[in-house]
Amino acid sequence: MSRNKGPLRAWQQAALDKFLNTKPKDFLAVATPGAGKTTFALRIATELVDDRTVDRVIVVVPTEHLKVQWSQAAARVGLGLDPKFTNSSAVNPALDGIVVTYAQVGMHPYKHRAVASARRTLVILDEIHHAGDSKSWGDGVREAYADAEHRLALTGTPFRSDESQIPFVRYEEDGEGHLVSRSDHTYGYGDALADGVVRPVVFLSYSGESRWRDSAGEEHTARLGDVLNPEQTARAWRTALDPKGEWIPTVLEAAHTRLLQMRRNMPDAGGLVLATDTATARAYAKILRQLSSTPVAVILSDDPGSSDRIQEFSESTDEWMVAVRMVSEGVDVPRLAVGVYATSAATPLFFAQAIGRFVRSRMPGETASVFLPSVPVLLGLAESMEKSRDHVLGGKKKSDEDGWDDDLLDEANKQQNEPDMLEPSYESLGAEAEFSGLLFNGSQFTTGDISQEEEDFLGIPGLLDADQVKDLLRKKQSDELDRREQEEKARRAAEAAEAHRREIFGLPSAPKSHQQPDSAESSGVVDELAQLRKELNTLVSIQAQRTGRPHGAIHTEVRKACGGPPTALCKAEQLRERINHLRAW
């Protein structure tokens, strides 16, 4: 069978060379989500099959959807892997191997040991950290693949927050009494970002006031982003995520506006909302259907048709998909560019995997935008996106580096089995959303008063202060002048080459190209909408200085009083109404 062995990225080639030089029994490759772990692993598989080092390939994955995904990727390089293999079926001898889940292996490890031992086998353990999710999974993987010829372990996030040792991963003493996982090749998010392999991520945080009532009937109020204890943070956070309140609709509307802006240059750009459970996922989808002009896909992890729906969404140009948080790692849709982190999950492992859904780069200049609650633990995880973490055994268990008590936060955030995400002793009374700031490349920026021209350039209204925007606009202008200069040089060179060719062959001269001069009139036209938005922003700024309130809160109050869409989408008459309302204050 012919193999499709295309060129590899630099990190993939380096890791492949490292593996083939020694062909070790165990090899752990750590590469950030979106870097191309699947392509790398399948190249190793084809090399070992072609030189008859192995006769069979087994891929172990966390979810059912990933079985199909791996099988399709293998087929593209000429490998036949059966994704429908079950614990009661036989291996198809006409294929090169099978794809199974960690759950399958955990349920019948001796069956899988027999399959792996019957022929010389390469076992690819995708997202190997999942082998520590339960004792049966870890024990089953060890039992099933102890005698495999080669084991290639892959992960984008080798760290776990517990003491579960990951099978076939090498641990070494760090000199302080801890065992630390060690990889054979590492390619982190920072490396991939520098190489242009992944997109940069812009995080947009939203705060706001949350109100709830406890079992004693006492009402509580807290503001996301303020200094709160873990229980208050969890309550405020979960109240904000309640689809019956105002926080989620406001954030979803802002995310939808951002998606529409991005689709101007990336027509198939899609959005993903990560929900906590099935009930809230469906409720979020209902809100999005009122905003979106295309169908909204709902992906539930326990639904047997989820793989087909993910594939359908990936191949379409539809705007939104909503998924429960457990399916985030199995969602591989390269066109995803906008995300809403609407889940109470707060572990570094889940956060990294969730954000990994949005970083796959398809062309230079793309960015991803992720909307999230202004919660210190999430903002801390966003700031440390580029940090590489290993799995540490025997490390600190009481609190993390930000001083959070994990046990208290986990208890306050504990998921219930009831359809409602809030337990009976807890009643959500509502929450309001306010944009609080932007986090990009580890740096945070707060809201400021900017002009419509700046809003249009940034694509995200009200993010940077005036000086920061001016710097960006200067750079934009400089880049545009450089681009025009290069285009003019190329045009002149092409004309000179054409003139030389015509002279050699005695052809008549080509008519000179005529460039349209810049119109002084067009540059002097005052855009009415831009003027009105600028006047509105000025009045909001004055009111903010008088009252000490955030710009976003004033914009929200004026919009509630006057109705209509976000400022960026208002017509002239709607802007005048808001201006008059502010003047009346």
SEBA-965642 format. One record per residue (C-alpha): x, y, z; residue in one letter. Coordinates in steps of 0.05 Angstrom, whole numbers, plus 5000, padded with zeros to 4 digits. Layout:
+------+------+------+---+
:   px :   py :   pz : r :
+------+------+------+---+
:    X :    Y :    Z : a :
...
+------+------+------+---+
//
This chain:
+------+------+------+---+
:   px :   py :   pz : r :
+------+------+------+---+
: 5000 : 5000 : 5000 : m :
: 5027 : 5069 : 4981 : s :
: 5040 : 5116 : 5039 : r :
: 5025 : 5191 : 5039 : n :
: 5089 : 5215 : 5074 : k :
: 5086 : 5290 : 5067 : g :
: 5135 : 5340 : 5098 : p :
: 5136 : 5347 : 5174 : l :
: 5140 : 5408 : 5218 : r :
: 5208 : 5420 : 5249 : a :
: 5188 : 5393 : 5318 : w :
: 5156 : 5331 : 5287 : q :
: 5218 : 5316 : 5246 : q :
: 5263 : 5326 : 5307 : a :
: 5221 : 5279 : 5350 : a :
: 5216 : 5228 : 5293 : l :
: 5292 : 5228 : 5285 : d :
: 5301 : 5220 : 5360 : k :
: 5254 : 5160 : 5361 : f :
: 5282 : 5125 : 5299 : l :
: 5354 : 5133 : 5321 : n :
: 5343 : 5087 : 5381 : t :
: 5273 : 5057 : 5372 : k :
: 5261 : 5055 : 5447 : p :
: 5207 : 5012 : 5479 : k :
: 5175 : 5073 : 5510 : d :
: 5174 : 5144 : 5483 : f :
: 5134 : 5203 : 5511 : l :
: 5121 : 5262 : 5466 : a :
: 5091 : 5324 : 5497 : v :
: 5064 : 5374 : 5446 : a :
: 5015 : 5431 : 5456 : t :
: 4944 : 5420 : 5430 : p :
: 4942 : 5439 : 5357 : g :
: 5015 : 5424 : 5343 : a :
: 5003 : 5360 : 5304 : g :
: 5013 : 5301 : 5352 : k :
: 4969 : 5255 : 5309 : t :
: 5010 : 5269 : 5246 : t :
: 5074 : 5255 : 5284 : f :
: 5049 : 5190 : 5314 : a :
: 5022 : 5164 : 5247 : l :
: 5089 : 5178 : 5214 : r :
: 5124 : 5135 : 5266 : i :
: 5071 : 5081 : 5254 : a :
: 5081 : 5081 : 5179 : t :
: 5157 : 5079 : 5186 : e :
: 5155 : 5020 : 5234 : l :
: 5103 : 4982 : 5191 : v :
: 5142 : 4995 : 5127 : d :
: 5209 : 4970 : 5154 : d :
: 5173 : 4911 : 5187 : r :
: 5193 : 4931 : 5258 : t :
: 5119 : 4920 : 5276 : v :
: 5062 : 4882 : 5244 : d :
: 5004 : 4915 : 5280 : r :
: 4985 : 4985 : 5305 : v :
: 4938 : 4997 : 5364 : i :
: 4915 : 5067 : 5383 : v :
: 4884 : 5079 : 5451 : v :
: 4842 : 5143 : 5459 : v :
: 4799 : 5176 : 5513 : p :
: 4733 : 5182 : 5475 : t :
: 4690 : 5146 : 5424 : e :
: 4693 : 5206 : 5377 : h :
: 4769 : 5204 : 5376 : l :
: 4767 : 5132 : 5351 : k :
: 4734 : 5155 : 5287 : v :
: 4780 : 5216 : 5282 : q :
: 4843 : 5173 : 5288 : w :
: 4817 : 5121 : 5239 : s :
: 4803 : 5176 : 5187 : q :
: 4871 : 5208 : 5197 : a :
: 4905 : 5140 : 5190 : a :
: 4868 : 5126 : 5125 : a :
: 4897 : 5190 : 5096 : r :
: 4968 : 5163 : 5104 : v :
: 4951 : 5093 : 5080 : g :
: 4940 : 5058 : 5147 : l :
: 4877 : 5017 : 5159 : g :
: 4856 : 5022 : 5232 : l :
: 4788 : 4994 : 5253 : d :
: 4749 : 5042 : 5299 : p :
: 4692 : 4992 : 5308 : k :
: 4732 : 4938 : 5344 : f :
: 4697 : 4915 : 5408 : t :
: 4715 : 4871 : 5466 : n :
: 4673 : 4816 : 5436 : s :
: 4698 : 4820 : 5364 : s :
: 4759 : 4794 : 5328 : a :
: 4814 : 4835 : 5295 : v :
: 4803 : 4845 : 5220 : n :
: 4866 : 4813 : 5189 : p :
: 4859 : 4857 : 5127 : a :
: 4873 : 4920 : 5167 : l :
: 4936 : 4946 : 5200 : d :
: 4906 : 4951 : 5269 : g :
: 4851 : 4978 : 5314 : i :
: 4830 : 5040 : 5353 : v :
: 4802 : 5029 : 5423 : v :
: 4785 : 5072 : 5484 : t :
: 4817 : 5069 : 5553 : y :
: 4750 : 5047 : 5580 : a :
: 4749 : 4987 : 5532 : q :
: 4818 : 4967 : 5555 : v :
: 4800 : 4975 : 5629 : g :
: 4739 : 4930 : 5622 : m :
: 4776 : 4872 : 5589 : h :
: 4852 : 4881 : 5594 : p :
: 4868 : 4807 : 5581 : y :
: 4831 : 4809 : 5515 : k :
: 4873 : 4869 : 5494 : h :
: 4937 : 4837 : 5519 : r :
: 4923 : 4778 : 5473 : a :
: 4913 : 4825 : 5414 : v :
: 4977 : 4864 : 5428 : a :
: 5018 : 4801 : 5440 : s :
: 4994 : 4762 : 5380 : a :
: 5038 : 4803 : 5333 : r :
: 5095 : 4853 : 5340 : r :
: 5055 : 4915 : 5359 : t :
: 5063 : 4990 : 5365 : l :
: 5015 : 5018 : 5417 : v :
: 5000 : 5093 : 5411 : i :
: 4971 : 5119 : 5476 : l :
: 4937 : 5184 : 5458 : d :
: 4929 : 5235 : 5515 : e :
: 4963 : 5185 : 5561 : i :
: 4946 : 5226 : 5623 : h :
: 4875 : 5196 : 5618 : h :
: 4903 : 5129 : 5637 : a :
: 4906 : 5157 : 5707 : g :
: 4832 : 5176 : 5708 : d :
: 4813 : 5113 : 5745 : s :
: 4849 : 5055 : 5776 : k :
: 4816 : 5005 : 5728 : s :
: 4840 : 5045 : 5668 : w :
: 4911 : 5051 : 5693 : g :
: 4916 : 4979 : 5715 : d :
: 4883 : 4956 : 5651 : g :
: 4932 : 4994 : 5606 : v :
: 4992 : 4966 : 5645 : r :
: 4965 : 4895 : 5640 : e :
: 4945 : 4899 : 5567 : a :
: 5008 : 4930 : 5538 : y :
: 5064 : 4908 : 5583 : a :
: 5093 : 4863 : 5528 : d :
: 5082 : 4909 : 5468 : a :
: 5141 : 4918 : 5422 : e :
: 5138 : 4994 : 5425 : h :
: 5095 : 5043 : 5464 : r :
: 5088 : 5115 : 5440 : l :
: 5054 : 5160 : 5491 : a :
: 5025 : 5227 : 5470 : l :
: 4998 : 5285 : 5510 : t :
: 4988 : 5359 : 5505 : g :
: 4981 : 5364 : 5581 : t :
: 5023 : 5315 : 5620 : p :
: 5005 : 5345 : 5687 : f :
: 4951 : 5318 : 5733 : r :
: 4927 : 5349 : 5798 : s :
: 4926 : 5283 : 5835 : d :
: 4973 : 5227 : 5856 : e :
: 4952 : 5178 : 5801 : s :
: 5015 : 5153 : 5768 : q :
: 5009 : 5151 : 5692 : i :
: 5027 : 5082 : 5662 : p :
: 5091 : 5077 : 5620 : f :
: 5113 : 5147 : 5638 : v :
: 5182 : 5157 : 5667 : r :
: 5185 : 5192 : 5735 : y :
: 5249 : 5220 : 5765 : e :
: 5268 : 5249 : 5832 : e :
: 5272 : 5325 : 5833 : d :
: 5316 : 5328 : 5894 : g :
: 5260 : 5354 : 5938 : e :
: 5225 : 5288 : 5952 : g :
: 5179 : 5292 : 5891 : h :
: 5174 : 5247 : 5830 : l :
: 5167 : 5287 : 5766 : v :
: 5145 : 5261 : 5698 : s :
: 5198 : 5266 : 5643 : r :
: 5184 : 5269 : 5569 : s :
: 5230 : 5247 : 5512 : d :
: 5209 : 5306 : 5469 : h :
: 5172 : 5369 : 5488 : t :
: 5141 : 5423 : 5443 : y :
: 5104 : 5474 : 5485 : g :
: 5052 : 5527 : 5468 : y :
: 5105 : 5582 : 5470 : g :
: 5148 : 5545 : 5420 : d :
: 5088 : 5532 : 5374 : a :
: 5067 : 5605 : 5379 : l :
: 5136 : 5629 : 5360 : a :
: 5136 : 5582 : 5300 : d :
: 5067 : 5603 : 5277 : g :
: 5040 : 5533 : 5287 : v :
: 4984 : 5556 : 5334 : v :
: 4943 : 5619 : 5339 : r :
: 4952 : 5670 : 5394 : p :
: 4893 : 5672 : 5442 : v :
: 4859 : 5735 : 5466 : v :
: 4821 : 5725 : 5531 : f :
: 4762 : 5771 : 5545 : l :
: 4741 : 5769 : 5618 : s :
: 4672 : 5790 : 5643 : y :
: 4656 : 5809 : 5714 : s :
: 4588 : 5830 : 5742 : g :
: 4546 : 5825 : 5804 : e :
: 4516 : 5758 : 5824 : s :
: 4459 : 5748 : 5874 : r :
: 4436 : 5684 : 5906 : w :
: 4396 : 5658 : 5966 : r :
: 4421 : 5603 : 6013 : d :
: 4382 : 5548 : 6049 : s :
: 4368 : 5595 : 6108 : a :
: 4334 : 5645 : 6062 : g :
: 4391 : 5695 : 6068 : e :
: 4408 : 5733 : 6005 : e :
: 4480 : 5744 : 5984 : h :
: 4513 : 5790 : 5933 : t :
: 4584 : 5784 : 5906 : a :
: 4621 : 5811 : 5846 : r :
: 4662 : 5766 : 5801 : l :
: 4734 : 5787 : 5802 : g :
: 4732 : 5817 : 5872 : d :
: 4771 : 5787 : 5930 : v :
: 4725 : 5732 : 5955 : l :
: 4733 : 5667 : 5993 : n :
: 4729 : 5602 : 5953 : p :
: 4656 : 5589 : 5970 : e :
: 4634 : 5660 : 5951 : q :
: 4674 : 5655 : 5886 : t :
: 4642 : 5588 : 5869 : a :
: 4571 : 5614 : 5884 : r :
: 4581 : 5678 : 5845 : a :
: 4612 : 5639 : 5788 : w :
: 4557 : 5588 : 5783 : r :
: 4503 : 5641 : 5789 : t :
: 4534 : 5677 : 5730 : a :
: 4532 : 5612 : 5689 : l :
: 4458 : 5603 : 5704 : d :
: 4422 : 5609 : 5636 : p :
: 4361 : 5641 : 5671 : k :
: 4403 : 5702 : 5690 : g :
: 4429 : 5760 : 5649 : e :
: 4504 : 5745 : 5652 : w :
: 4504 : 5688 : 5601 : i :
: 4459 : 5722 : 5549 : p :
: 4502 : 5785 : 5552 : t :
: 4567 : 5746 : 5543 : v :
: 4538 : 5702 : 5488 : l :
: 4515 : 5764 : 5451 : e :
: 4584 : 5796 : 5457 : a :
: 4617 : 5731 : 5433 : a :
: 4569 : 5727 : 5375 : h :
: 4586 : 5799 : 5356 : t :
: 4659 : 5781 : 5358 : r :
: 4647 : 5719 : 5315 : l :
: 4610 : 5760 : 5262 : l :
: 4669 : 5809 : 5261 : q :
: 4718 : 5752 : 5251 : m :
: 4676 : 5721 : 5196 : r :
: 4687 : 5784 : 5153 : r :
: 4758 : 5758 : 5140 : n :
: 4749 : 5685 : 5158 : m :
: 4680 : 5667 : 5129 : p :
: 4676 : 5598 : 5159 : d :
: 4699 : 5618 : 5230 : a :
: 4660 : 5580 : 5283 : g :
: 4646 : 5587 : 5356 : g :
: 4644 : 5537 : 5413 : l :
: 4610 : 5545 : 5481 : v :
: 4634 : 5497 : 5535 : l :
: 4577 : 5482 : 5583 : a :
: 4578 : 5447 : 5650 : t :
: 4523 : 5397 : 5637 : d :
: 4469 : 5374 : 5589 : t :
: 4413 : 5419 : 5615 : a :
: 4454 : 5483 : 5612 : t :
: 4482 : 5464 : 5543 : a :
: 4412 : 5461 : 5515 : r :
: 4393 : 5526 : 5549 : a :
: 4454 : 5561 : 5521 : y :
: 4437 : 5534 : 5451 : a :
: 4367 : 5563 : 5457 : k :
: 4396 : 5633 : 5471 : i :
: 4445 : 5627 : 5413 : l :
: 4389 : 5607 : 5365 : r :
: 4359 : 5676 : 5377 : q :
: 4425 : 5708 : 5356 : l :
: 4451 : 5663 : 5301 : s :
: 4428 : 5660 : 5229 : s :
: 4451 : 5587 : 5224 : t :
: 4433 : 5523 : 5262 : p :
: 4465 : 5513 : 5330 : v :
: 4495 : 5444 : 5342 : a :
: 4490 : 5413 : 5411 : v :
: 4543 : 5360 : 5426 : i :
: 4530 : 5314 : 5486 : l :
: 4586 : 5267 : 5508 : s :
: 4538 : 5209 : 5523 : d :
: 4502 : 5215 : 5456 : d :
: 4522 : 5161 : 5406 : p :
: 4511 : 5210 : 5349 : g :
: 4560 : 5262 : 5376 : s :
: 4616 : 5242 : 5328 : s :
: 4571 : 5252 : 5267 : d :
: 4548 : 5320 : 5293 : r :
: 4619 : 5344 : 5306 : i :
: 4639 : 5322 : 5236 : q :
: 4578 : 5356 : 5205 : e :
: 4594 : 5421 : 5242 : f :
: 4667 : 5417 : 5223 : s :
: 4650 : 5411 : 5149 : e :
: 4596 : 5465 : 5150 : s :
: 4601 : 5540 : 5156 : t :
: 4551 : 5543 : 5214 : d :
: 4566 : 5593 : 5268 : e :
: 4558 : 5559 : 5336 : w :
: 4566 : 5493 : 5372 : m :
: 4552 : 5480 : 5445 : v :
: 4584 : 5421 : 5481 : a :
: 4585 : 5395 : 5552 : v :
: 4652 : 5404 : 5585 : r :
: 4671 : 5330 : 5582 : m :
: 4673 : 5330 : 5506 : v :
: 4722 : 5388 : 5498 : s :
: 4782 : 5343 : 5486 : e :
: 4747 : 5305 : 5431 : g :
: 4726 : 5367 : 5393 : v :
: 4774 : 5378 : 5335 : d :
: 4747 : 5432 : 5290 : v :
: 4803 : 5475 : 5261 : p :
: 4756 : 5531 : 5242 : r :
: 4737 : 5546 : 5314 : l :
: 4759 : 5617 : 5329 : a :
: 4714 : 5642 : 5385 : v :
: 4701 : 5606 : 5450 : g :
: 4658 : 5618 : 5512 : v :
: 4685 : 5584 : 5574 : y :
: 4617 : 5574 : 5609 : a :
: 4636 : 5517 : 5656 : t :
: 4655 : 5512 : 5729 : s :
: 4715 : 5467 : 5714 : a :
: 4778 : 5499 : 5741 : a :
: 4835 : 5449 : 5737 : t :
: 4897 : 5467 : 5696 : p :
: 4889 : 5402 : 5658 : l :
: 4818 : 5416 : 5634 : f :
: 4831 : 5489 : 5620 : f :
: 4891 : 5474 : 5576 : a :
: 4853 : 5421 : 5537 : q :
: 4793 : 5467 : 5529 : a :
: 4834 : 5525 : 5503 : i :
: 4869 : 5476 : 5457 : g :
: 4805 : 5472 : 5416 : r :
: 4816 : 5543 : 5391 : f :
: 4890 : 5548 : 5377 : v :
: 4897 : 5508 : 5312 : r :
: 4927 : 5555 : 5260 : s :
: 4906 : 5551 : 5187 : r :
: 4937 : 5615 : 5159 : m :
: 4982 : 5672 : 5184 : p :
: 4950 : 5729 : 5222 : g :
: 4893 : 5690 : 5253 : e :
: 4876 : 5698 : 5327 : t :
: 4827 : 5664 : 5373 : a :
: 4781 : 5699 : 5423 : s :
: 4758 : 5664 : 5487 : v :
: 4706 : 5695 : 5533 : f :
: 4710 : 5674 : 5606 : l :
: 4686 : 5694 : 5676 : p :
: 4731 : 5742 : 5713 : s :
: 4751 : 5690 : 5765 : v :
: 4822 : 5693 : 5793 : p :
: 4836 : 5619 : 5783 : v :
: 4817 : 5623 : 5709 : l :
: 4854 : 5688 : 5697 : l :
: 4915 : 5656 : 5729 : g :
: 4910 : 5596 : 5683 : l :
: 4902 : 5642 : 5622 : a :
: 4964 : 5682 : 5643 : e :
: 5006 : 5618 : 5648 : s :
: 4985 : 5588 : 5581 : m :
: 5058 : 5585 : 5558 : e :
: 5083 : 5550 : 5621 : k :
: 5102 : 5477 : 5614 : s :
: 5080 : 5433 : 5672 : r :
: 5100 : 5362 : 5689 : d :
: 5061 : 5312 : 5731 : h :
: 5088 : 5316 : 5803 : v :
: 5078 : 5260 : 5854 : l :
: 5084 : 5279 : 5927 : g :
: 5076 : 5354 : 5913 : g :
: 5035 : 5406 : 5951 : k :
: 4963 : 5384 : 5959 : k :
: 4931 : 5437 : 6002 : k :
: 4936 : 5498 : 5958 : s :
: 4963 : 5521 : 5892 : d :
: 5012 : 5577 : 5877 : e :
: 4956 : 5629 : 5878 : d :
: 4936 : 5610 : 5949 : g :
: 4870 : 5577 : 5931 : w :
: 4847 : 5519 : 5975 : d :
: 4832 : 5466 : 5922 : d :
: 4790 : 5423 : 5968 : d :
: 4744 : 5481 : 5988 : l :
: 4737 : 5505 : 5916 : l :
: 4723 : 5435 : 5890 : d :
: 4671 : 5424 : 5944 : e :
: 4637 : 5491 : 5929 : a :
: 4639 : 5475 : 5854 : n :
: 4618 : 5402 : 5862 : k :
: 4574 : 5378 : 5805 : q :
: 4505 : 5352 : 5824 : q :
: 4465 : 5298 : 5789 : n :
: 4400 : 5338 : 5787 : e :
: 4380 : 5369 : 5721 : p :
: 4389 : 5438 : 5751 : d :
: 4462 : 5457 : 5759 : m :
: 4447 : 5489 : 5828 : l :
: 4434 : 5445 : 5889 : e :
: 4366 : 5451 : 5925 : p :
: 4396 : 5491 : 5983 : s :
: 4419 : 5544 : 5935 : y :
: 4376 : 5591 : 5893 : e :
: 4404 : 5635 : 5839 : s :
: 4373 : 5705 : 5838 : l :
: 4409 : 5731 : 5777 : g :
: 4474 : 5761 : 5753 : a :
: 4494 : 5819 : 5708 : e :
: 4554 : 5819 : 5661 : a :
: 4605 : 5874 : 5651 : e :
: 4666 : 5871 : 5607 : f :
: 4726 : 5877 : 5654 : s :
: 4788 : 5869 : 5612 : g :
: 4831 : 5834 : 5561 : l :
: 4888 : 5786 : 5572 : l :
: 4937 : 5775 : 5516 : f :
: 5006 : 5742 : 5517 : n :
: 5007 : 5744 : 5594 : g :
: 4990 : 5819 : 5599 : s :
: 4924 : 5846 : 5624 : q :
: 4889 : 5909 : 5598 : f :
: 4826 : 5941 : 5626 : t :
: 4770 : 5977 : 5590 : t :
: 4780 : 6048 : 5564 : g :
: 4747 : 6101 : 5522 : d :
: 4766 : 6091 : 5449 : i :
: 4740 : 6117 : 5383 : s :
: 4700 : 6078 : 5332 : q :
: 4760 : 6077 : 5285 : e :
: 4799 : 6042 : 5340 : e :
: 4742 : 5995 : 5354 : e :
: 4738 : 5976 : 5280 : d :
: 4813 : 5962 : 5278 : f :
: 4815 : 5922 : 5341 : l :
: 4750 : 5885 : 5326 : g :
: 4735 : 5883 : 5401 : i :
: 4702 : 5947 : 5427 : p :
: 4731 : 5981 : 5488 : g :
: 4791 : 5938 : 5504 : l :
: 4853 : 5981 : 5505 : l :
: 4868 : 6051 : 5530 : d :
: 4881 : 6108 : 5482 : a :
: 4957 : 6105 : 5484 : d :
: 4957 : 6030 : 5471 : q :
: 4909 : 6037 : 5413 : v :
: 4950 : 6094 : 5383 : k :
: 5011 : 6050 : 5385 : d :
: 4973 : 5995 : 5350 : l :
: 4945 : 6043 : 5298 : l :
: 5015 : 6071 : 5285 : r :
: 5041 : 6001 : 5274 : k :
: 4981 : 5985 : 5230 : k :
: 4995 : 6048 : 5189 : q :
: 5069 : 6031 : 5183 : s :
: 5054 : 5960 : 5162 : d :
: 5004 : 5985 : 5110 : e :
: 5055 : 6035 : 5081 : l :
: 5108 : 5980 : 5079 : d :
: 5058 : 5934 : 5043 : r :
: 5040 : 5987 : 4992 : r :
: 5114 : 6003 : 4980 : e :
: 5129 : 5929 : 4968 : q :
: 5069 : 5923 : 4921 : e :
: 5092 : 5985 : 4882 : e :
: 5162 : 5957 : 4875 : k :
: 5135 : 5891 : 4851 : a :
: 5089 : 5926 : 4801 : r :
: 5146 : 5968 : 4773 : r :
: 5191 : 5907 : 4768 : a :
: 5137 : 5869 : 4731 : a :
: 5127 : 5928 : 4683 : e :
: 5202 : 5933 : 4670 : a :
: 5207 : 5858 : 4656 : a :
: 5148 : 5862 : 4608 : e :
: 5178 : 5922 : 4572 : a :
: 5245 : 5885 : 4565 : h :
: 5209 : 5824 : 4537 : r :
: 5172 : 5866 : 4486 : r :
: 5236 : 5902 : 4466 : e :
: 5272 : 5835 : 4454 : i :
: 5215 : 5808 : 4410 : f :
: 5200 : 5874 : 4375 : g :
: 5130 : 5879 : 4404 : l :
: 5094 : 5946 : 4413 : p :
: 5098 : 5977 : 4482 : s :
: 5044 : 5959 : 4531 : a :
: 4997 : 6014 : 4553 : p :
: 5020 : 6045 : 4618 : k :
: 4980 : 6027 : 4680 : s :
: 4941 : 6082 : 4712 : h :
: 4932 : 6084 : 4787 : q :
: 4872 : 6118 : 4815 : q :
: 4893 : 6178 : 4856 : p :
: 4871 : 6182 : 4927 : d :
: 4807 : 6222 : 4933 : s :
: 4813 : 6282 : 4978 : a :
: 4738 : 6284 : 4982 : e :
: 4732 : 6212 : 5007 : s :
: 4785 : 6224 : 5061 : s :
: 4748 : 6285 : 5085 : g :
: 4679 : 6254 : 5091 : v :
: 4656 : 6251 : 5163 : v :
: 4622 : 6186 : 5180 : d :
: 4559 : 6203 : 5219 : e :
: 4558 : 6137 : 5257 : l :
: 4630 : 6144 : 5278 : a :
: 4616 : 6215 : 5304 : q :
: 4555 : 6193 : 5343 : l :
: 4592 : 6134 : 5374 : r :
: 4650 : 6179 : 5393 : k :
: 4601 : 6228 : 5425 : e :
: 4567 : 6171 : 5463 : l :
: 4634 : 6145 : 5487 : n :
: 4654 : 6214 : 5510 : t :
: 4590 : 6222 : 5551 : l :
: 4600 : 6153 : 5581 : v :
: 4671 : 6172 : 5600 : s :
: 4647 : 6236 : 5634 : i :
: 4594 : 6197 : 5672 : q :
: 4646 : 6145 : 5693 : a :
: 4692 : 6199 : 5720 : q :
: 4635 : 6230 : 5759 : r :
: 4609 : 6165 : 5790 : t :
: 4671 : 6121 : 5792 : g :
: 4632 : 6066 : 5756 : r :
: 4662 : 6024 : 5699 : p :
: 4648 : 6045 : 5628 : h :
: 4617 : 5977 : 5613 : g :
: 4566 : 5985 : 5670 : a :
: 4543 : 6053 : 5644 : i :
: 4537 : 6027 : 5572 : h :
: 4496 : 5968 : 5598 : t :
: 4449 : 6013 : 5638 : e :
: 4438 : 6060 : 5579 : v :
: 4425 : 6002 : 5533 : r :
: 4373 : 5973 : 5581 : k :
: 4338 : 6040 : 5585 : a :
: 4337 : 6053 : 5510 : c :
: 4337 : 5982 : 5482 : g :
: 4371 : 5961 : 5419 : g :
: 4434 : 5923 : 5401 : p :
: 4506 : 5933 : 5425 : p :
: 4536 : 6002 : 5409 : t :
: 4577 : 5975 : 5351 : a :
: 4512 : 5952 : 5316 : l :
: 4468 : 6012 : 5331 : c :
: 4437 : 6056 : 5277 : k :
: 4444 : 6131 : 5280 : a :
: 4375 : 6142 : 5312 : e :
: 4390 : 6090 : 5366 : q :
: 4456 : 6125 : 5382 : l :
: 4422 : 6193 : 5386 : r :
: 4371 : 6164 : 5435 : e :
: 4426 : 6139 : 5480 : r :
: 4463 : 6205 : 5476 : i :
: 4400 : 6243 : 5496 : n :
: 4389 : 6194 : 5553 : h :
: 4459 : 6207 : 5579 : l :
: 4451 : 6282 : 5572 : r :
: 4388 : 6279 : 5613 : a :
: 4429 : 6251 : 5671 : w :
+------+------+------+---+
//
